[in-house]
């Protein structure tokens, strides 16, 4: 039940508990208890709302920053990753394989604000060797949810 429960709430954290119990074939109290246990164990770390910012009038710029760092003896990448994720504009930090070590996701109000963060805060950290900034121009799918729906022409076809 645990794996299926996690898969369902990861896709839709607002699912009704009664509906969830029916899907899983268990009592609602069992679902409530399992969710509480998963939260207490730190397996469920939070509940988030996905927003398509392009459909609002709010200006937001998102970027992915690849960061090459010098790992610290005995700590690896943990300390530098922690320093980076404590900045409020940083939304995610991942240790990655390949030519860079960390992938940092962040949001700002403008390209200038993001660029300023990279040059003034991120690049000045002692362990940071280099960065590569990629601005997100459009999101098609995020966290398993399709954001860019195809246009469907609903007009009636006129024939002569």
N, C-alpha and C positions, 0 to 999 in steps of 0.2 A: 504494500500500500504506500509506503514512504516514497519510493521513486516516482510512482504515478502521481501522487499528491504534489510533489515538488514540480513535476513537469507541468501540471495544470495551473498551479498558482504562479509559476514563472510566466506563463502566457497571459494569465488574467488574475491578478491579485484581488480583484473586486468580486470574484465569483461568489454567489450566495452559498453559505455553508450547507444549507439543506440540499441544494443542487449538487454540491461537491460530494456530499454523503451518498446521494443516489448514484452518481457516476462511479464512485469507489465501491459501492455495495456494502457500506458500513453505516453505523449510527452517527448522527450529527455530533454527539458528545465525543465520539472517538476522533472525529475530524478536529474538533476544537482542542482536544488534549494533544493530538499529534502536532498540530500547528504550534501550540504553546511549547511543546518539547523541542521542536525544530528551532524555534526562536531562542529558547534558553541555551541550546547547544551551539548557537552561533551559526547554524546552517542557513536559516533564513535571516538575512542581515538587514532587510528593510523592504519597504513597499514603495514603488515609484509610479508616477504618472507620466506617460509619454505624450509630449505635446509637439504638434507640427507647427513650429514657429513661423513657417512661411505663410500660414493662413491667418496670422495675427498682424497687427500694425506695429508690433514690437520689433525693433532692430536688434538682431543677434548675429554674431559671427562665431562660427565654430572652426577649430583647427586641430590637426593632429601634428604633433611635434615628435620627430624621431630624435633621440638623444643618445649620444655616445659618451660614456662615462668611464672613469677609472674606478674599479671596485675597491672598497676599503678592506684591508686585511682583517680577517675574522668576522667581518660584517657583510661582505659581498656587496650587493646592490641595495640592501635594505635601508641603510641610513640615508643615502642620497634620495631614494624613492620616497621615504618619509618626509624629507625636507621639501620635496617637490609637491607631494599631494596635500600638504598643509596650506598651500596657497589657495585662497577661496575661488579663484577663477579656474582652477584645475578640477575637472570632473572625473577623470580616470587616469591611472598610471598602471602600465603593464610592463613586466619584464618580458622581452621578446628575443627570439633568435634572429640571426642574420647579421647584417652590417651595423646595426645599431643595437643598443642594450635596452633602452626604455622607450615606450610609446606613451606620450602624454596627450591627453585630450583636454581641451580647454575651451571656454566660451568668453566672449567679450562683446562690447557694444560696437566695435569697429575694427577694421584691419589694423589701424594704427595702434589701437589698444593691445591687440594680440602681439603685434610686432614689438611694442614696447615691453611687454611681459617677457618675451623671449630674449631681447637684448639687454634689458635692465635687471631682470631677476634670474632667469634661467641660465643664461650664458655666463653670468658672473659667478656662479657657484664653483667652488674649487675643483670638484670632481668632474665637472662637465668639460669634455674635450671638443664636442661639436654638436650642432643641431641642424635639422632640416625641417622646415615648416611647410605644411600642406593645408591650405584653406579648404574647408568643405563647401563646395558650391551648391550642392543639392543632395538631399538624402532620399534615396529610393526605398530603402528598407532599413529599419532600425529595430534591434532587439526582436527580430522575427515578425515585425509588423510592417506591412507594405504601406508606405506613405504616399507614393506617387501612383495614383490610380490612373489607368488608361482612360482616355476620353471615349465615351460611348455616344455616338450620334443617335439621339432619340427622336429625331424628326421623321415624319412620315415620308416615304418615298413617293414622289409624284411621277406618274407615267403618262405619256401623251395618248 
